[in-house]
Amino acid sequence: MKQTFDASLKDLNSFSVEAYAGRLLELESADDLQSLITDFHFDAARDLILGGGSNILFAENVEGTVVLNRVMGRQITPASDGTFILEACAGENWHELVLWSLEQGLSGIENLSLIPGLAGAAPMQNIGAYGVELSDVLNSVQAFDLQSGTIHEFRREECGLAYRDSRFKSADAGRYLVIKIRLRLQRNFSPQLNYAGLGEELAAMGVDKPTAKQVSEAVIRIRRRKLPDPAVTGNAGSFFRNPLVSQATAKLLGAEFEGLPVYLQDEESAKLSAAWLIEHCGWKGRCMGRAAVSSQHALVLVNNGNATGAEILALAYAIRKSVRDRFGIELQAEPRIVEAKQS
Ligand SMILES: Cc1cc2nc3c(=O)[nH]c(=O)nc-3n(C[C@H](O)[C@H](O)[C@H](O)COP(=O)(O)OP(=O)(O)OC[C@H]3O[C@@H](n4cnc5c(N)ncnc54)[C@H](O)[C@@H]3O)c2cc1C
């Protein structure tokens, strides 16, 4: 296990903000897991697990230890029902895993192409894009309990997966280190093209009956156009979740604010577009110091160059206040925020 003290996290987060970790530990094999407890006394109140750093904002240093799980490995096993189980260790790059699954003739995660980060973080917020969520294909998660030192297998139903949420992000936050994920994929491809824009992109590519690889290509093309590339402009993708409200609230808001997009969920709830709310508070493309709201997408906060995490967080708070004052809706951040503890 590699160990570095007073390590910079700047190259380890997609916002590219400077922050330091008291110690950085790099897990290189599953044998290193036990020593997180026996030698390093992992404590979720002080230490944290980091994947690719594409869903985290460091507004403060980490005084304790940052653990990078870089254990690699992937394999495909046929299941008895004709499907295939793709097993990936947490350190695998998510997008490369998607491309590899397509090369193996499997489908199911093509709509999740080009999401940054590592496989181990995928269940954390049940990654989703273009009409597909990880929950559609997840079979199970293997995780190390950082309290007891034991390994647990969680079936999909036990992971508490919901819109940008899971037990690992909420009820059991900080307790488990994801070791492996298992996905159930198919050889028979049935395209998921319900998401607005995907069919049009395929048509623009001259594709009528797409293969899974072509759906992946279409998703990549749209994403490259719509989202700032973190390698060029620091960002963490969508900074806010789309708010879930009761249908009664959605109806009242819809009557008051013309054009407000409302997506009915189940019989009681509805999802609102956070991007629309932010844009209608005048934030799209606006700067606050060295932090800004992307002019490409109102949900994406960007580092315009040398912004601190605290500056980006201040912008997020200002947006949240505007949306609360105008629409009475409380936006929730999607990335994990590392900030000073309130005393
Ligand atoms: C340009 C851009 C576009 C994006 N688009 C999307 C999108 O379309 N859909 C979407 O859902 N997300 C999107 N994201 C967010 C992000 O890519 C995903 O949430 C991704 O899964 C985060 O992976 P990561 O490895 O970078 O996690 P990190 O940012 O390193 O960590 C995120 C959280 O997971 C925890 N964690 C990470 N690895 C482990 C592990 N092995 N065990 C336990 N806990 C762990 C961390 O402690 C942290 O709380 C986007 C981000 C960017 C920058």
The ligand as a Tripos MOL2 file, in Angstrom:
@<TRIPOS>MOLECULE
LIG
   53    58     1     0     0
SMALL
NO_CHARGES

@<TRIPOS>ATOM
      1 C1        -18.4680   16.1360  -16.5920 C.3       1 LIG1
      2 C2        -19.1990   15.2460  -15.5880 C.ar      1 LIG1
      3 C3        -20.3560   14.6250  -15.9820 C.ar      1 LIG1
      4 C4        -21.0530   13.7850  -15.0900 C.ar      1 LIG1
      5 N1        -22.1850   13.1680  -15.5110 N.ar      1 LIG1
      6 C5        -22.8660   12.3520  -14.6680 C.ar      1 LIG1
      7 C6        -24.0510   11.6860  -15.0950 C.ar      1 LIG1
      8 O1        -24.4720   11.8000  -16.2510 O.2       1 LIG1
      9 N2        -24.6990   10.9050  -14.2120 N.ar      1 LIG1
     10 C7        -24.2350   10.7040  -12.9360 C.ar      1 LIG1
     11 O2        -24.8790    9.9600  -12.1810 O.2       1 LIG1
     12 N3        -23.1150   11.3180  -12.5030 N.ar      1 LIG1
     13 C8        -22.4150   12.1240  -13.3280 C.ar      1 LIG1
     14 N4        -21.2800   12.7720  -12.9000 N.ar      1 LIG1
     15 C9        -20.8340   12.5960  -11.5060 C.3       1 LIG1
     16 C10       -19.7560   11.4880  -11.3400 C.3       1 LIG1
     17 O3        -19.0490   11.2610  -12.5160 O.3       1 LIG1
     18 C11       -20.3580   10.1690  -10.8660 C.3       1 LIG1
     19 O4        -21.1010   10.3590   -9.6900 O.3       1 LIG1
     20 C12       -19.2790    9.1080  -10.6120 C.3       1 LIG1
     21 O5        -19.8680    7.8620  -10.3030 O.3       1 LIG1
     22 C13       -18.3170    9.5010   -9.4860 C.3       1 LIG1
     23 O6        -17.2490    8.5680   -9.5150 O.3       1 LIG1
     24 P1        -15.8630    8.8900   -8.8260 P.3       1 LIG1
     25 O7        -15.0560    7.6400   -8.8630 O.co2     1 LIG1
     26 O8        -15.2440   10.0760   -9.4550 O.co2     1 LIG1
     27 O9        -16.3270    9.2000   -7.3430 O.3       1 LIG1
     28 P2        -15.6910   10.2380   -6.3060 P.3       1 LIG1
     29 O10       -16.0130   11.6240   -6.7290 O.co2     1 LIG1
     30 O11       -14.2670    9.9190   -6.0590 O.co2     1 LIG1
     31 O12       -16.5210    9.8960   -4.9980 O.3       1 LIG1
     32 C14       -17.8950   10.1860   -4.9210 C.3       1 LIG1
     33 C15       -18.4290    9.6280   -3.6030 C.3       1 LIG1
     34 O13       -18.3240    8.2070   -3.6010 O.3       1 LIG1
     35 C16       -17.4930    7.7570   -2.5370 C.3       1 LIG1
     36 N5        -16.7110    6.6360   -3.0710 N.ar      1 LIG1
     37 C17       -15.9670    6.6230   -4.2050 C.ar      1 LIG1
     38 N6        -15.4550    5.3930   -4.4110 N.ar      1 LIG1
     39 C18       -15.8780    4.6310   -3.3790 C.ar      1 LIG1
     40 C19       -15.6800    3.2620   -3.0040 C.ar      1 LIG1
     41 N7        -14.9500    2.4140   -3.7230 N.pl3     1 LIG1
     42 N8        -16.2660    2.8070   -1.8600 N.ar      1 LIG1
     43 C20       -17.0180    3.6340   -1.1040 C.ar      1 LIG1
     44 N9        -17.2310    4.9320   -1.3990 N.ar      1 LIG1
     45 C21       -16.6690    5.4150   -2.5210 C.ar      1 LIG1
     46 C22       -16.6580    8.9580   -2.1210 C.3       1 LIG1
     47 O14       -16.3120    8.8880   -0.7530 O.3       1 LIG1
     48 C23       -17.6310   10.1050   -2.3940 C.3       1 LIG1
     49 O15       -18.5240   10.2260   -1.2960 O.3       1 LIG1
     50 C24       -20.5570   13.5970  -13.7760 C.ar      1 LIG1
     51 C25       -19.3700   14.2360  -13.3940 C.ar      1 LIG1
     52 C26       -18.6860   15.0470  -14.2950 C.ar      1 LIG1
     53 C27       -17.4010   15.6970  -13.8840 C.3       1 LIG1
@<TRIPOS>BOND
     1     1     2 1
     2     2     3 ar
     3     2    52 ar
     4     3     4 ar
     5     4     5 ar
     6     4    50 ar
     7     5     6 ar
     8     6     7 ar
     9     6    13 1
    10     7     8 2
    11     7     9 ar
    12     9    10 ar
    13    10    11 2
    14    10    12 ar
    15    12    13 ar
    16    13    14 ar
    17    14    15 1
    18    14    50 ar
    19    15    16 1
    20    16    17 1
    21    16    18 1
    22    18    19 1
    23    18    20 1
    24    20    21 1
    25    20    22 1
    26    22    23 1
    27    23    24 1
    28    24    25 2
    29    24    26 1
    30    24    27 1
    31    27    28 1
    32    28    29 2
    33    28    30 1
    34    28    31 1
    35    31    32 1
    36    32    33 1
    37    33    34 1
    38    33    48 1
    39    34    35 1
    40    35    36 1
    41    35    46 1
    42    36    37 ar
    43    36    45 ar
    44    37    38 ar
    45    38    39 ar
    46    39    40 ar
    47    39    45 ar
    48    40    41 1
    49    40    42 ar
    50    42    43 ar
    51    43    44 ar
    52    44    45 ar
    53    46    47 1
    54    46    48 1
    55    48    49 1
    56    50    51 ar
    57    51    52 ar
    58    52    53 1
@<TRIPOS>SUBSTRUCTURE
     1 LIG1         1 GROUP 0 **** ****
